[in-house]
Amino acid sequence: MRTLARHLAVSQRGVGAPRIVLFDIDGTILDMRALAAHRLAAFDRARSSAWFAGLAIEDASTDGAPLAALCAHRAVPDPVVQDLRAFLRGHAIESDSALAGHRPFRGVLDVIRWLTLQPGVEVGLNSSRPESRRAETLEALNALGREYRVSFGTERLSMRADACSDPYAAKVDGLRRFRDAGFEIAAVIDDDPLAIEAMRNACRDEPVLFLLASQLLNTRRRVGPGVVQGSRWDVTRLAPDLDLPRHVRLVWDGVDSDDAIDEFLRRPVHVAACTVRVDPSGKLVARRDSYDESPWHPAERALSLDRVAERVLGGRRGLRLRLAVDADELPLVFAALERRTIDADSLWFSAPLERLRESGFRRLAERFPLATVDCSVDFVEPLVAAFPEAALEALDRLRAAGINCFSVSWAKARQRALASQMLDWGLAVNVDDVRNFEDYLQAALLAPRSVTYGFSASSSRTKATSSS
């Protein structure tokens, strides 16, 4: 992946034509073992058998010797094997539903999303699937890519003219089609060494980077000179210097001590975040844990909200306050912030709906009309998936109460799909609870308004991550 990033950076210099990176589909984007497992399960259903019950995707195959080895391992009798092969021939892939059995390799759609965000770079598909499967192919890929904000159009898909023609000639013909459309072919990614070799021979005098994707292999295939081989899709290798959308604000979470503030101010990070509570003496302090979870003790020296605001806002940075206070305690927050001259648009308030309720959010929005006011909307995910119109109505009601940003937790299931859908609706989204560099990159690639990262001064990725 790093070789691809370097190649694109070099090829960008002095290039007038748009560049395109071409991906094969089966075995490169899609893990064909998932489709094999789906078809073997279909055989068992059709025959009311259980020969492949409990089969792991990693062990599935419907091809030649691997299928024979699988059947031998599962002690499938020869007559059943013959019946299975006839079943697979008679139920071609085209008869499978568009999504059934389709699964992308881990990380590949993140890599494609990163590529689409690079200046002057587009992504195309150069497949040996027959032309008759165009609609099915686009439907399946776009359904899988939706939550990654990745889409594929028919004009960027080259396919084989018919199922009987030479698949390698079709790949070469695909190169010509994209050249004729005005593209400079920057890189080609395929899982078949013979396809790679055929395409290399067709453009020996062009600065095309060829990458062999070998995700399914336990041993590396032999490839010709000038071909780079990789075994996994790793977006962190593509973006070591965080070449991401510049409007994504980075939020440094857990700034609740002077040492943490010192570290934050040394980095070019946009916003600091801390949780604000009322301590037993009635003062506002920055404290991550509740007093129920971690009882107060006399020697405790929690940082006051006054001190946090003085240092962070005085450093011309933004401040996100996670308010663990009730609505009737908001005047304490207002008084602490209004004791100093601040840029109102550098303030950001976040609170659970059940604590502030509608009236509390309205008071925040009215008191600080330029501030960001957000709440967690993880609860709306089932509505978004099943009743999107009802979900949009609920979000509109929150906006009417003064909430102008919505937070989703990256740590919960299906949050990528939730964030993506809300962004498609044109809503401001913050991604919360990001705890490692890979998750940070994946969240930032969606291009939300902000990403809140749980930084650690000892993290090996802190320096790189905070360089945007």
Rosetta blueprint (number, residue, H / E / L):
1 M L
2 R H
3 T H
4 L H
5 A H
6 R H
7 H H
8 L H
9 A H
10 V H
11 S H
12 Q L
13 R L
14 G L
15 V L
16 G L
17 A L
18 P L
19 R E
20 I E
21 V E
22 L E
23 F E
24 D L
25 I L
26 D E
27 G L
28 T L
29 I L
30 L E
31 D L
32 M H
33 R H
34 A H
35 L H
36 A H
37 A H
38 H H
39 R H
40 L H
41 A H
42 A H
43 F H
44 D H
45 R H
46 A H
47 R H
48 S L
49 S L
50 A L
51 W L
52 F L
53 A L
54 G L
55 L L
56 A L
57 I H
58 E H
59 D H
60 A L
61 S L
62 T L
63 D L
64 G H
65 A H
66 P H
67 L H
68 A H
69 A H
70 L H
71 C H
72 A H
73 H H
74 R L
75 A L
76 V L
77 P L
78 D H
79 P H
80 V H
81 V H
82 Q H
83 D H
84 L H
85 R H
86 A H
87 F H
88 L H
89 R H
90 G H
91 H L
92 A L
93 I H
94 E H
95 S H
96 D L
97 S L
98 A L
99 L L
100 A L
101 G L
102 H L
103 R L
104 P E
105 F L
106 R L
107 G L
108 V H
109 L H
110 D H
111 V H
112 I H
113 R H
114 W H
115 L H
116 T H
117 L L
118 Q L
119 P L
120 G L
121 V E
122 E E
123 V E
124 G E
125 L E
126 N E
127 S E
128 S E
129 R E
130 P E
131 E H
132 S H
133 R H
134 R H
135 A H
136 E H
137 T H
138 L H
139 E H
140 A H
141 L H
142 N H
143 A H
144 L H
145 G H
146 R H
147 E H
148 Y H
149 R L
150 V L
151 S L
152 F L
153 G L
154 T H
155 E H
156 R H
157 L E
158 S E
159 M E
160 R E
161 A L
162 D L
163 A L
164 C L
165 S L
166 D L
167 P H
168 Y H
169 A H
170 A H
171 K H
172 V H
173 D H
174 G H
175 L H
176 R H
177 R H
178 F H
179 R H
180 D H
181 A L
182 G L
183 F L
184 E E
185 I E
186 A E
187 A E
188 V E
189 I E
190 D E
191 D L
192 D L
193 P H
194 L H
195 A H
196 I H
197 E H
198 A H
199 M H
200 R H
201 N H
202 A H
203 C L
204 R L
205 D L
206 E L
207 P L
208 V L
209 L E
210 F E
211 L E
212 L E
213 A E
214 S L
215 Q L
216 L L
217 L L
218 N L
219 T L
220 R L
221 R L
222 R L
223 V L
224 G L
225 P L
226 G L
227 V E
228 V E
229 Q E
230 G E
231 S L
232 R L
233 W L
234 D L
235 V H
236 T H
237 R H
238 L H
239 A L
240 P L
241 D L
242 L L
243 D L
244 L L
245 P L
246 R L
247 H L
248 V L
249 R E
250 L E
251 V E
252 W E
253 D E
254 G L
255 V L
256 D L
257 S L
258 D H
259 D H
260 A H
261 I H
262 D H
263 E H
264 F H
265 L H
266 R H
267 R L
268 P L
269 V L
270 H L
271 V E
272 A E
273 A E
274 C E
275 T E
276 V E
277 R E
278 V E
279 D L
280 P L
281 S L
282 G L
283 K L
284 L E
285 V E
286 A E
287 R L
288 R L
289 D L
290 S L
291 Y L
292 D L
293 E L
294 S L
295 P L
296 W L
297 H L
298 P L
299 A L
300 E L
301 R L
302 A L
303 L E
304 S E
305 L H
306 D H
307 R H
308 V H
309 A H
310 E H
311 R H
312 V H
313 L H
314 G H
315 G L
316 R L
317 R L
318 G E
319 L E
320 R E
321 L E
322 R E
323 L E
324 A L
325 V L
326 D L
327 A H
328 D H
329 E H
330 L H
331 P H
332 L H
333 V H
334 F H
335 A H
336 A H
337 L H
338 E H
339 R L
340 R L
341 T L
342 I L
343 D L
344 A H
345 D H
346 S H
347 L E
348 W E
349 F E
350 S E
351 A L
352 P L
353 L H
354 E H
355 R H
356 L H
357 R H
358 E H
359 S H
360 G H
361 F H
362 R H
363 R H
364 L H
365 A H
366 E H
367 R H
368 F L
369 P L
370 L L
371 A L
372 T E
373 V E
374 D E
375 C E
376 S E
377 V L
378 D H
379 F H
380 V H
381 E H
382 P H
383 L H
384 V H
385 A H
386 A H
387 F L
388 P H
389 E H
390 A H
391 A H
392 L H
393 E H
394 A H
395 L H
396 D H
397 R H
398 L H
399 R H
400 A H
401 A L
402 G L
403 I L
404 N L
405 C E
406 F E
407 S E
408 V E
409 S E
410 W L
411 A L
412 K L
413 A L
414 R L
415 Q H
416 R H
417 A H
418 L H
419 A H
420 S H
421 Q H
422 M H
423 L H
424 D H
425 W L
426 G L
427 L L
428 A L
429 V E
430 N E
431 V E
432 D E
433 D E
434 V E
435 R L
436 N L
437 F H
438 E H
439 D H
440 Y H
441 L H
442 Q H
443 A H
444 A H
445 L L
446 L L
447 A L
448 P L
449 R L
450 S E
451 V E
452 T E
453 Y E
454 G L
455 F L
456 S L
457 A L
458 S L
459 S L
460 S L
461 R L
462 T H
463 K H
464 A H
465 T H
466 S L
467 S L
468 S L
